[in-house]
Amino acid sequence: MPADRRLSDLLAAPGLLTLPGVYDGISARLAECAGFSALYMTGYGVTASALGLPDAGLASATDMLDRVRMLAETVSLPFIADGDTGYGGLLNVDRTVRRYAAAGASGIQIEDQEFPKKCGHTPRRRIVPIQEAERRVRVAVAARPTRDFLIVARTDALGVAGIEEALRRGQRFLHAGADILFIESPESLEDLRRIGATFRGANLLANLVEGGRTPLLAPSELSALGFKIALYPATGFLAAAEALARAYGALKACGDSTGLALYSFDAMNRLMGFSQVYEFEQHWASERHWAEREEKP
């Protein structure tokens, strides 16, 4: 069964769907090993890990597409990929959706910020007029290869123009055909309640960033409010950064790595698939294999 179909099925199943943010091959493999049923490719994490730059519209469509392709080749899980604003005008939105789908993503997130965009939990964001934002969603819906390729419509209006505008845009996005509604950075429990009550029955996404603007609620609380997806985009790269800071700090202070709590080298080799490399080499290095091949007419 194709990965994008499985993601559709996951949304149709009861309960809250938790998506961890992944940004490279190691994080994706570890998330798959942890038992998650689907993933989210975070633009912040990709920009930081691939370019060493802030999530401020600096990653190009090509940068992001390369990472989509790598994730699709690395793990078998379905995943939604951050598509920012579509990287230009409506023609760019169309092309981005088609290329993400062809590269192996199961869905794409398109947002209503001006290009270049900024991380939704940082200040000084600007949004495009509602008509342009709605057109982006309509173009994305029309460009997808099948209905099982999901369109996540995100609005940053709440932090820019207030909750009434965010709710208004959410209604327009769903009417335009979005599969998942993502109202970015509600800053209070009351905001979350209003969003859940307004869009009861829709596939609502809560973006939960540790240290960000939105309250971190328990899964049962999010479900009760009407949310279907709990997204944790930053958990992985924040945990990795903390671990690296501690390890490098201790290495500099002590001069060696003795005593550091590290993921074992053997476990890393297994995670990255070295056993398959050894099996491949053993198979093709076999004299018997080549002898059998040469005997065949």
C-alpha positions as CSV (number, residue, x, y, z in Angstrom):
1,M,0.0,0.0,0.0
2,P,1.4,3.4,-0.9
3,A,2.6,5.6,2.0
4,D,0.3,8.4,1.1
5,R,-2.7,6.0,1.3
6,R,-1.6,5.0,4.8
7,L,-1.5,8.6,5.9
8,S,-5.1,9.0,4.7
9,D,-6.1,5.9,6.7
10,L,-4.3,7.2,9.8
11,L,-6.4,10.4,9.7
12,A,-9.6,8.4,9.2
13,A,-8.8,6.2,12.3
14,P,-10.0,7.4,15.8
15,G,-7.6,9.1,18.2
16,L,-4.9,11.7,18.1
17,L,-2.1,11.3,15.5
18,T,1.3,12.4,16.9
19,L,3.8,13.5,14.3
20,P,7.5,13.9,15.3
21,G,9.5,16.5,13.4
22,V,12.4,14.9,11.4
23,Y,15.0,16.7,9.4
24,D,17.8,14.3,8.3
25,G,18.4,10.6,7.9
26,I,19.4,9.9,11.5
27,S,16.3,11.6,12.9
28,A,14.0,9.9,10.4
29,R,15.4,6.4,11.1
30,L,15.2,6.9,14.9
31,A,11.6,8.1,14.6
32,E,10.7,5.1,12.6
33,C,12.4,2.8,15.1
34,A,10.5,4.5,17.9
35,G,7.3,3.2,16.4
36,F,5.6,6.3,15.0
37,S,3.1,5.7,12.3
38,A,3.9,8.9,10.3
39,L,6.4,11.8,10.3
40,Y,6.7,15.5,9.5
41,M,9.6,17.0,7.7
42,T,10.3,20.3,9.5
43,G,11.5,23.3,7.5
44,Y,13.2,24.8,10.6
45,G,15.1,21.5,11.1
46,V,16.1,21.1,7.5
47,T,17.3,24.7,7.1
48,A,19.3,24.4,10.4
49,S,20.8,21.0,9.7
50,A,21.5,21.3,6.0
51,L,22.5,25.0,5.8
52,G,23.3,26.1,9.3
53,L,20.8,29.0,8.8
54,P,17.7,30.3,10.5
55,D,14.2,29.3,9.2
56,A,13.6,32.7,7.4
57,G,13.0,31.7,3.8
58,L,16.6,31.0,3.1
59,A,16.2,27.3,2.1
60,S,15.3,27.0,-1.6
61,A,12.8,24.7,-3.2
62,T,15.7,22.6,-4.4
63,D,17.1,22.4,-0.9
64,M,13.8,21.2,0.5
65,L,13.1,18.8,-2.4
66,D,16.4,17.1,-2.0
67,R,15.6,16.4,1.7
68,V,12.1,15.2,0.7
69,R,13.6,12.7,-1.7
70,M,16.2,11.5,0.8
71,L,13.6,10.9,3.5
72,A,11.4,9.0,1.1
73,E,14.3,6.8,0.2
74,T,15.4,6.3,3.9
75,V,12.2,5.4,5.7
76,S,9.0,3.5,4.8
77,L,6.7,5.8,6.8
78,P,4.4,8.3,5.2
79,F,5.3,11.9,6.0
80,I,4.1,15.5,5.5
81,A,6.7,17.9,4.2
82,D,6.9,21.6,4.9
83,G,6.5,23.5,1.6
84,D,6.6,27.0,3.1
85,T,4.8,29.4,0.8
86,G,5.3,27.3,-2.3
87,Y,8.5,29.2,-3.1
88,G,7.1,32.0,-5.3
89,G,3.9,32.6,-7.2
90,L,1.0,30.3,-7.9
91,L,2.9,28.6,-10.7
92,N,5.6,27.8,-8.1
93,V,3.0,26.4,-5.8
94,D,1.8,24.1,-8.5
95,R,5.3,22.9,-9.3
96,T,6.3,22.4,-5.7
97,V,3.3,20.3,-4.9
98,R,3.9,18.1,-8.0
99,R,7.6,17.7,-7.3
100,Y,7.0,16.9,-3.6
101,A,4.5,14.2,-4.5
102,A,6.8,12.7,-7.2
103,A,9.7,12.7,-4.7
104,G,7.8,10.6,-2.2
105,A,6.1,12.9,0.3
106,S,2.6,12.0,1.4
107,G,1.4,15.6,1.8
108,I,2.6,19.1,1.8
109,Q,2.1,22.2,4.1
110,I,1.4,25.5,2.3
111,E,1.2,28.7,4.3
112,D,-0.1,32.3,3.9
113,Q,3.0,34.2,4.9
114,E,4.7,36.6,2.5
115,F,7.8,35.2,0.7
116,P,10.3,34.9,2.3
117,K,8.6,33.4,5.3
118,K,9.7,33.1,8.9
119,C,9.3,30.4,11.6
120,G,5.8,30.7,13.0
121,H,7.0,30.9,16.6
122,T,9.2,34.0,15.9
123,P,8.1,37.6,15.5
124,R,7.8,39.9,12.5
125,R,5.8,37.6,10.3
126,R,3.7,39.1,7.5
127,I,0.8,37.5,5.7
128,V,-0.5,37.8,2.2
129,P,-4.1,39.0,1.5
130,I,-6.8,36.4,2.1
131,Q,-7.7,36.0,-1.6
132,E,-4.1,35.2,-2.5
133,A,-3.8,32.8,0.5
134,E,-6.9,31.0,-0.7
135,R,-5.6,30.7,-4.2
136,R,-2.5,29.0,-3.0
137,V,-4.6,26.3,-1.4
138,R,-6.8,25.9,-4.4
139,V,-3.8,25.6,-6.7
140,A,-2.2,23.1,-4.3
141,V,-5.4,21.0,-4.3
142,A,-5.6,21.1,-8.1
143,A,-1.9,20.1,-8.5
144,R,-1.8,17.0,-6.3
145,P,-1.7,13.7,-8.2
146,T,-4.4,12.0,-6.1
147,R,-6.7,12.9,-3.2
148,D,-4.5,10.8,-1.0
149,F,-1.7,13.3,-1.3
150,L,-2.8,15.6,1.6
151,I,-2.8,19.4,1.5
152,V,-2.1,21.1,4.9
153,A,-3.2,24.7,4.8
154,R,-1.5,26.9,7.4
155,T,-2.3,30.4,8.4
156,D,-0.1,32.7,10.5
157,A,-2.9,35.3,10.8
158,L,-3.5,34.8,14.5
159,G,-0.2,36.3,15.5
160,V,-0.5,39.0,12.9
161,A,-4.1,40.1,12.6
162,G,-5.9,38.3,15.5
163,I,-7.9,35.2,16.0
164,E,-11.0,36.3,14.0
165,E,-8.9,36.7,10.9
166,A,-7.3,33.3,11.5
167,L,-10.7,31.7,11.9
168,R,-11.9,33.4,8.7
169,R,-8.9,32.1,6.7
170,G,-9.3,28.7,8.2
171,Q,-12.9,28.5,6.9
172,R,-11.8,29.7,3.4
173,F,-9.0,27.1,3.3
174,L,-11.2,24.2,4.2
175,H,-13.8,25.4,1.6
176,A,-10.9,25.5,-0.9
177,G,-10.3,21.8,-0.3
178,A,-7.5,21.6,2.3
179,D,-7.4,18.2,4.1
180,I,-5.7,19.5,7.2
181,L,-6.1,22.9,8.9
182,F,-3.1,24.4,10.7
183,I,-3.7,27.6,12.6
184,E,-0.2,28.6,13.7
185,S,0.8,29.7,17.2
186,P,-2.3,30.1,19.3
187,E,-1.0,31.6,22.5
188,S,-3.7,30.6,25.0
189,L,-6.0,27.8,26.0
190,E,-8.9,30.0,25.1
191,D,-7.5,30.4,21.5
192,L,-7.2,26.6,21.3
193,R,-10.8,26.2,22.5
194,R,-12.1,28.6,19.9
195,I,-10.3,26.9,17.1
196,G,-11.5,23.5,18.2
197,A,-15.1,24.6,18.6
198,T,-15.1,26.5,15.2
199,F,-13.7,23.6,13.2
200,R,-15.1,20.6,15.1
201,G,-14.9,17.6,12.8
202,A,-12.1,18.9,10.6
203,N,-8.6,17.6,10.7
204,L,-7.1,20.2,13.0
205,L,-3.3,20.3,13.6
206,A,-1.8,21.7,16.8
207,N,1.9,22.8,16.4
208,L,3.6,22.2,19.8
209,V,7.0,23.8,20.0
210,E,8.9,23.5,23.3
211,G,9.7,27.0,24.3
212,G,7.3,28.4,21.6
213,R,4.1,30.3,21.8
214,T,1.5,27.6,22.1
215,P,0.6,25.9,25.4
216,L,1.9,22.3,25.5
217,L,-1.2,20.2,26.3
218,A,-1.6,16.5,27.0
219,P,-3.0,14.3,24.2
220,S,-6.2,13.8,26.0
221,E,-6.7,17.6,26.3
222,L,-6.0,18.2,22.6
223,S,-8.4,15.5,21.6
224,A,-11.1,16.9,23.9
225,L,-10.6,20.3,22.2
226,G,-11.2,18.8,18.8
227,F,-7.6,18.4,17.5
228,K,-6.7,15.5,15.3
229,I,-2.9,15.9,14.9
230,A,-0.3,16.8,17.5
231,L,2.8,18.0,15.7
232,Y,6.1,18.2,17.6
233,P,8.4,19.7,14.9
234,A,11.3,20.9,17.2
235,T,11.6,18.0,19.7
236,G,14.2,16.1,17.7
237,F,16.5,18.9,16.8
238,L,16.3,20.5,20.2
239,A,17.1,17.2,21.9
240,A,20.0,16.6,19.4
241,A,21.4,20.1,20.0
242,E,21.3,19.7,23.8
243,A,23.1,16.3,23.5
244,L,25.7,17.7,21.2
245,A,26.3,20.8,23.3
246,R,26.8,18.6,26.4
247,A,29.1,16.1,24.5
248,Y,31.2,18.7,22.8
249,G,31.4,20.8,26.0
250,A,32.6,17.7,28.0
251,L,35.1,16.8,25.3
252,K,36.6,20.2,25.3
253,A,36.7,20.4,29.0
254,C,38.2,16.9,29.6
255,G,40.2,16.4,26.5
256,D,38.6,13.0,25.8
257,S,35.2,11.3,25.5
258,T,35.6,9.0,28.5
259,G,32.5,8.9,30.6
260,L,30.2,10.4,27.9
261,A,26.7,8.9,27.6
262,L,26.7,8.1,23.8
263,Y,24.6,6.1,21.4
264,S,26.7,3.1,20.8
265,F,28.7,2.8,17.6
266,D,27.4,-0.7,17.0
267,A,23.8,0.5,17.4
268,M,24.5,3.4,14.9
269,N,25.9,0.9,12.4
270,R,22.7,-1.1,12.7
271,L,20.5,1.9,12.4
272,M,22.2,3.1,9.3
273,G,22.0,-0.3,7.6
274,F,25.5,-1.6,7.6
275,S,24.2,-5.2,8.0
276,Q,22.6,-4.9,4.5
277,V,25.9,-3.6,3.1
278,Y,27.7,-6.7,4.5
279,E,25.0,-9.0,3.1
280,F,25.3,-7.4,-0.3
281,E,29.1,-7.7,-0.3
282,Q,29.0,-11.3,0.9
283,H,26.5,-12.2,-1.8
284,W,28.4,-10.6,-4.7
285,A,31.8,-11.6,-3.5
286,S,30.9,-15.3,-3.5
287,E,32.9,-17.4,-6.0
288,R,30.0,-19.8,-6.1
289,H,27.6,-17.0,-7.2
290,W,29.8,-16.0,-10.1
291,A,30.4,-19.6,-11.1
292,E,26.7,-20.3,-11.2
293,R,26.2,-17.1,-13.3
294,E,28.9,-18.1,-15.8
295,E,27.5,-21.6,-16.2
296,K,24.2,-20.3,-17.4
297,P,23.8,-20.0,-21.2
